[in-house]
Amino acid sequence: MNQGCVAHDHGFIPVLPPNLTRCCPWDHDRQLYRLRNPVERLSRCLKAWRRISTRCDKLNMMFVSCITTELIAEIIAESLR
């Protein structure tokens, strides 16, 4: 079964390029693939905060405020470099 077709059937756009040895490779958007890197780096920074990665908060409001605080801290740290 071609994974690219399954992704399209469910409304997803395949971003990762297919393996070169794949018999039925799918098309992927190279620009969209390049935009994936900042998103991956941001999720890595968020996971570094244990409170976010383990989801200790019971209230959604506290979880969102913790993510907001971490993003502000990341922006400040980036501006000081």
N, C-alpha and C positions, 0 to 999 in steps of 0.2 A: 504494500500500500504506500503510495507516495505521500509523504508527510506534508509537502507543500499544498497538495490538493485538499488534505484534511483541514489544514489551517484556513484555506480559502473557503471551504464549506462552512466553517464556523465563524466566518467574518473577520478573521485575522489576516494581517499582512506579514508574510515571512520576512524577517529582517536579517537573520543569519544566512550567510551564503551556504549553499549545499556543499557537501563533501565532493571532491573532484572525482571520486570513484563511483559516485551514484549513477545508476543506470537512467533514471528519469529526473534530472536536476530541475529545480524550479527557478523562476526568475526572482531576483531580489533587488531592492532599491539601494544602491550604493550610498547615496546621500543620507538616507534614513539610517543605514547601518553606521555611518560615521557619527550621527547624532546620538547613538546609543552609548558612546563612551562617557560623556558627562553624566548621563543618568546613572550608569553603573558606578562611577566614582562617587556620586552623591549618595547612593544607597549604601556604599561601603562606609562613608563617613557617618551616616545615620546608624548603621549597625555597630559602629565603634562605641556608641553610647549604649551601655548595657541595659539601661532602663527602657530604651526604645526597642532594642532587639529582643528582649524577653517579654515585653508588653506587660509590665507589672501593674500598670494603672487600670483601675476598674472602670473609670469614666472616660468616655471618648473625648470629652473636653480636656481632660488632663493629658491624654495621649497627644492630642493635636497641639496643645500648648508646649509640651516637651519637644515635639518636632520643630515648632516655630523657634523655640529658644536655641536649639542646636543649630538651626539654619542661620540665625542671627550671629551666633558665636562663630560659625564657619565664615560668614561674610566679613566679620571684624578681623578674624585671623588672616584671611586672604588679603585684606587691605593693608595689614601691617607688614606683610612680607615684602 
